[in-house]
Amino acid sequence: MKRPNVLLITADQWRGDCLSVAGHACVRTPNIDALAKEGVLFRNHFAGAAPCSPARATLYTGLYQMNHRVCRNGSPLDRRFDNLALAARRVGYDPTLFGYTDTAPDPRGLDRNDPHLTTYEGLLPGFTARQLLPEHEKQWLSWLRTRGHADAISRDIHVPAGAAPGEISAETTVYSRDETQTAFLTGEFIRWLGEQDAPWFAHVSFLRPHPPFSGPEPYATMFNPGDGPQFARATSHEAEQALHPYLAYAMPKNGKGSFIHGAEGQVSDWRAEDFAAIRAIYYGMIAEVDAQLGRIWQALKDHRAWDDTIVIFTSDHAEMMGDHWTLGKGGFFDGSYHIPLVIRDPKGPMKGHVVERFTSAADIFPTLCDSLAVEAENDLDGRSLRPFIDRGDADEWRDAAFWEFDFRDIAHGEAESHFGLMSNQCNLAVIRDQRFKYVHFTGLPSLLFDLEADPMELNNLAGNREYLATRLDYAEKLLSLRARHLDQTLAYTELTEKGPVTRRP
């Protein structure tokens, strides 16, 4: 049987609710909707960690953070772990990257002076890099200069025309809709696609809708600041910070410059209308990525590859986008971790199916292993999603989402000093089902939310005597989950007088 093509697409920092097929109030994503119509939409899909490197480590390895131990951007990925690129290579593919994987290499096999050890934006082992595009965007800037943009020499190109650096502006950028980073990578993928004459595996890793928040027409003004659902937040920054010591520490440290190019000061200085204006730009950036996805779908059809290609669309993590008076990713709120997932297998019978079960980024690697008939070389935390693709549901599936966040600061020790904690105490884990959400901090107070009564996660019930039994129940569920997912690579093997015996559940 001919092997399928595989196209894994990630769009950085895309919220799981920002799809029209998922019922968003104003965002329209016709090309993702078309993919979902021919495949499966996973409505309750969650990242395994944040920010970029930890989230992608879970996506690529099928492991929870408790096992892969990529704690933050800059944490090395242990070279002993298998990943989706290495596995695909074992069955004859040449996995090819367009974009980035944010993988910090294991330093133990490299000389201390190796320049690969000066950045977390390394390449996941197993991938061939056809077109890198890390966050400095130099490759894209060089391409812009060949198109007549002589001033495309730095990321200042993201400041809208006529706007001052740091200004929240819906004015258009000097680069056009056909010259975005997304359009650049899309063009490179399509050109490569025309060279293929055998089954292929490609990973297109788009930076957008990751900040800085700006864009070209028509996307810059496609949405108005009043568009979209109600923000999930308390009455003020101060009320939000009072919810938990971690928020009191992290929210004032959130700098504007990470979101609006050239901005100075803290996100906490922005007003409600500022968040609304930024959100409108973010929605437009999502529409821009969706338009480029349409180019990819058409190219696959033009090259007669559409009916032979498994397409996976997802994100690494999500974006708070004004919820809880903040931007970016991290912490414990759903806004940082609920991400989109659509899988279209042309041979799969489920078309337009919607899965409500809780799924995880850790499920992508085992799903690919299942689809390509390849075994992972170590134990995995995720599970294959093939049952949902092949028959619509799965037996004995998880009944809750789980994710982790580590806020240690190895280089400077800032969090450790602030809280008086050791680095291995600066972390949290979340277990969340349809009714309750429990957040366990290793060295700080825990939280409990009743999501039916409090969907915005504003009322912490952890100290309420009426909910002590519930808190204990969810703490035990979390403890049991972590115990089940301790690395089992050799735990299922026993040496006997007849040699090794392996028995997997």
N, C-alpha and C positions, 0 to 999 in steps of 0.2 A: 504494500500500500504506500502511495506517495505521502511523504511527510508534509504536514501543513506549513505554511509560512506563519511566522509569529510577529505581531507588531504590538509592542508594549509602549503606551503613551502615558507620560505623567505630565501634568500641568501643576506647577508649584503653587501651593498656598490657596487651593480652590476649595471653598466650602461645599459640604455635601448637600446643603439645601439650595444651592445656586444652580439649579437645572430646571428648565421649564417642564421637563417630563416628570420631575419630582414635585411639581405644583408650586414653584416659586411665584410670588405675587407679580413680579415685573420682568425678571431676567428671562430672556428667550435664547435657547440653545438648540436651534433646529437640527444641527448636524449630529450632536450627541443624542438628541431625541430619535433621529433616524437610526442611529446605531442601536439604541435600546429597543426600537421597534423590531429589529431583526435579531435581538439577543436578549440578555437578561440584565435588569437593573437591580442592584443590591442597595436597598434604601437605607439600611442601618449598618453602614460600613464605617469602620473607625481605624484611624492610624494607631500604630503601636507605641509611638513615642513622639517627641518633638525636641529640638527643632530638626533641621534638614538631615544632618548626618545620622542621628539616632533613628529618625523615621525611615530613612532609606535603608538603613541596615536591616530593619525588620522586614521591609518590602522585599529586599534582595535575598535575604538569607532564610526567611520563614521562621525566624527566632524572635522571641520577646527580648526586650532590653535586659531583663534579668539574666539572660544567657549570652547574648552577643556582646554585651557590656560596652557598646558605644554610647557613652553617657551624655556627650555634648559634641558640638562641632569641634573637631580636633582630636576626639578620642579615636585611637586607631582601631581598625577592624582586624581582629585576630585572624591570621592567615590560615588557621586550621579549619575554619568554617567553610562549608560548601555554599554555593550561591547559584542563582538562576542562569548566569552566563556560563559558569564552569559546567553546570549540568547540561546545558544545551550544546556546548562544545563537545561533550562526551558522546553525543549521538549524531555528530556530523555537521552541526551548524557552525557558522562563524559569526557569533553575536556581535552586532555592529551598533555603535553608539553615535547618536546625534544629540549633543548637549553636554550633560554632566551627570555624575553619580554622587558627588560629595563624599568620597570615600578616603579617609585618612589611612595611609598604608601602615602596616605593622612595622615598627622601626627596628625590630630585633634582627631582621635580615639585611639591614641597610647600614651603610656607614653614617656616622653622626653628621657628616658634612653633606650628605646627599640632599639636593634641593627639594626632592619630593617630601622631605620631612619639614618643610617650612610652610605647608598649606594643608588644609583639610579637603581641598578640592581635587583629590586624586581620582584615579580611574579604578573602578571595581575590577578585580582580577577576573579574567575570562573575556572581557570586552575588547574588540578592536575599535579604536576611536577613528571614525571617519570625519566627524566635524565636532571638535570640542567647542563648548561655549560656556565657560565658567562665569562667575559673577562679574569679573572685570570687563567682560564682553569685548575684548580687544579684537577678536576675529570678526565680530559683527561690525564694529567701528571701522575696521579696515575695509570691509565690504562696502559700507556706506560711503567711504571716501572715493571708492571706484565709481560710485554713482553720482558723484558731483558734490557731496557734502564735505567740503574741505575742512569744516570746523568739527567734524566727528573725530575728535582726538581724545575725548574723555567722556565719562558718564554725565557730564554737564549737558550732553545732548538731550537728556530727559527733561530738562527745564523747558516748559512750554514756551513757544514763541511769544515774546512780549511780556512774559511773567518774570518776576524777580526770583532768584534762587531762594527756595524755602517757602514760596507762596503756594497755597492750595489753589490750583487753577485748572479749569476745564478747557482752557485754550488748547489748540492743537499743537503737537510737537512739530519740529521742522522736518522730521522724517514722516513719510506717508504711510498709509495703510498697507502698501505693498513693500514697505521697507522696515517693518518691525523686526525684532529679534525672532518672533514666531514665524514670520514670513520667510526670513533668512533660513532658519533651520528646515522649514517645510520644503523650500526649494532645493536644499541640499539633499534631503531625503528622496524627493521625487527624482532628482538627477541620478542618485545611486540606484533607485528602484529600476530605472531603465537599463542598468547594466547587469541585472540579475537574470541568470538562466538556470538556476537550481533553487530548491527550497531555502528560504532565508529567515533570519531572526534579527529584528531591528528594535532598538529602544530609542524612541524620540522623547527627549527629556526637555520640555519647554520651561523656561524661566517664568513666564507670565502665567497667572496674574500676580505673581510676586512683586512687591514694590521695587523701585519707586513708583508711586501712583501718578501716572500721566500717560497720555497716548494720543494718537492721531485722530483726525476726523475720519469717519463719522462717529467713532466710538467715544471720543472725549465728551461729547454733548448728547449722547444717546439717551442718558437717563438724567432725571432731575434730582436734586437733593432730597426732595420729599418722597421719592419713590421707594418702594420696598416695605417690608414688615416693620413692626415696632421693634426698637432696640431692646434687647434683654439686659437690663441694668437697673441698679439702684438709683435713688434720686440724685446722687452726686458722686464725684470722685471720692470724697471723704467717707461717705457711707459705704462705698464699695470696699475701700481699704480697711474699714473697721471689721469686715467679715472674718478676716484671718490674718495672722502675723506674716504669712508669706506674701499676701497681697499688699500689705503695708510696706514691705520691703521692695517688692518687684515693680509695682506700678510707678513709683516716682523715678525709677531707673530707666523707664522706657523712653528712649530718645526720639524726637521728631525726625531726625535726619535719616533714620532707618526706613522712613515711609515717604517723605517728600524730599526730593533731592535738594540739598543745600540748606535744609531747615535746621534751626538750632533750638535748644531748649527741650522741655519734656512734653510728652504726649498729654500729661495731666493738665497742661496749660490750655489745651484745645477745648473749645466749647461744643455744645450739642450740635450747632449748625456746622461746625468744622467737620465733625465726624460724618454728618449727613452728606456734606459735599465730597468727602473722600470716598464714601461708600458708592456714590453715583459714578465716580471715576472707575472704581473697582469693578462695578457691574459692566461698564463699557469695555474694560480690559478682558473680561470673561467673554463678551460677545466677539471680540477680536480673535481670541484663540479659537472659539467655535468656528469662525469663518475659515480659518486656516485648516481646521480639521476637515471641513468640506472639500478643500483642495486635495487633501490626502485621500479621502474616500473616492473622489473622482479619478485620481491618478491610479489607485488600485484597480478601479473598473476599467480604465483605459488600457492598463497593462494586463488585463485579464487575470488579475490576481485576487480580486474581491472574493470569489467563491472558493479560494484556497487558503485564506488568511484568517487566523484567529486574531481578533483585535481586542486588546484590553485597554480601557481608558480609566485612569484613576489619578490621584494626587498623592504627595508624600504626607502632607498634613494640611490643616485648614487655616483659617484666618479669623481672628476675633472680630474685626471690622466694626468696631464701635460698641459691640456688646461689652458690658461691664466696664465701660469707659476706657477701653484699651484697644490696641491694635497688635497684630503679630500673632505669635503662637507660643505655647508653653503653659505651665500651670496645670489646672485641672478642669477648666470649663469645657463643655461639649464643643463650643465654637472653635476650639483649636484642633479638635480631633475627628469630628464628623466629616468624612470626605466622600467624594463620589466614587462609584465603581460600576462600570458597564462592561460586560464581556459578551462578545459576539463570536460564536463558533459557527461557521457556515454549515457544518455537519450536525450541529446540535438541534434537537427537535423543538426546544422551547424558544418561541418567538414572541417578543413583547411581554415576557414574564417579569413580574416584580417579586423580589424576595424581601420579606420583612424580618427575617432572622438576623441576629447579630453576626456580622462577619468582620474579619480583621485583615489588615495589611499583611499579616503573617500568613494568610491563606493563599497569596498569589504564587509563591514559589512552589508549594505542594500541588497547586492546581496545574501549573506548567509541567511539573514532573509527571503528573497523571496524564496530561494531554499528550506528552511526548514520549511516554513509556520509558522514563529514565528514573533511576533510584537516587535519592539524595544520599550523600556520603556521611551524614551525621543525622542525629535525631532532630525533628522539626517540631515547633510549637503549633504552627498553623495546620489547617486541614484542607484537603482538596475541595474545591467548590464544584467539581464535576457533577455531583448528584443534582445540584440545582440547575445546571446547564442541560443535563441529560434527561432528568425526569421531574424537575420542578421543586423538589424538596429533598431533605437528607434526614437520615435516622439518627437519633440521639445527638442532636446538635446542641451547641452551647446555648444557654439561656441568658447570657449577659455579655456585655462588652468589657474589655479589659485594656488598660493602657498605663504607661508609666512616664514619669518626667523626673529628670535628675538635674538639680540646679547647683551642683558643686562647681567650684572655680579653682581648678588645679593650679593654673598659672599665677593667680593673684590671691587666692584665699579670701575673697571678699565676702561671699555668702557664709563661709565657715566662721569668719571673724564676727560678722553681724549677729549671727544666731548663737555663737558659742558652741558650734557643732563640729564633729569630724566630717571629712568629705563624704564618707560612706553613710552619713546620717542625713545628707542633703538630697533627699529624694522622696517621691510619693508614688503611690499606686492607686488606681481607680478600678472599682468594679461597679457596673451600672446596668440595671435591667430596666424594664418598662416602668417600674414603680419607684424604686429607690436607687440612689447613687451614694456610694460610700467612698470617701477619699482618705487613705491612710498615709500619713506622714511619718517617716521613721523617727524624726526628732522633734516634731511639732504637733500641735493638737489636730485631731482628725475632724472630718466634716461628714454630715449626713443630710441629704436632701430628699424630700418627698416630691418626685417629679410630677406626679399627678396633681398635687395641690400647688406646687411651686415650680413650674416648668422653666422659669428663668433662673433658678438656682440662687435665690436671694436669702432664704431662711435656713440657717444651719441648725439642725435638730440634734446634733451630736451630744449636746449637754442637756437635752430635755429628758427628764426622768421617764416620761411616758414612752420614749423611743429607745430606752437603753437595751431592751431585748432585741429590737430591730438592728441597732448598731452592732450588738454582739453577733447576731446572726450573719450580717454581711461581713464582719471582720473574719468570722470563721470561714465563710465562703471564699474570701480572698486568700486566707491562709491555705486552704485546701487547694485552690487553683495554683498557687505558687509551688506547693509541694508536688502536685501532679506534673508540673512543667519544669522541674529540675532536670538538667540534661540527662537523657536516657540512652545516649548513644551506645554505651557498653552495658548498661544496666539490664538489658534484655538478653544478655549473653552469660552463660555459665560454663566454666570448664569442668568437664566430667572425665571419668576414666575412658570414655569413648571419644573424647575430644570436645570441642566447643559445641554447645547447643544454644541456638538462638530462637526465641519465641516472642513474637510481637503481638500485641493485642489486636 
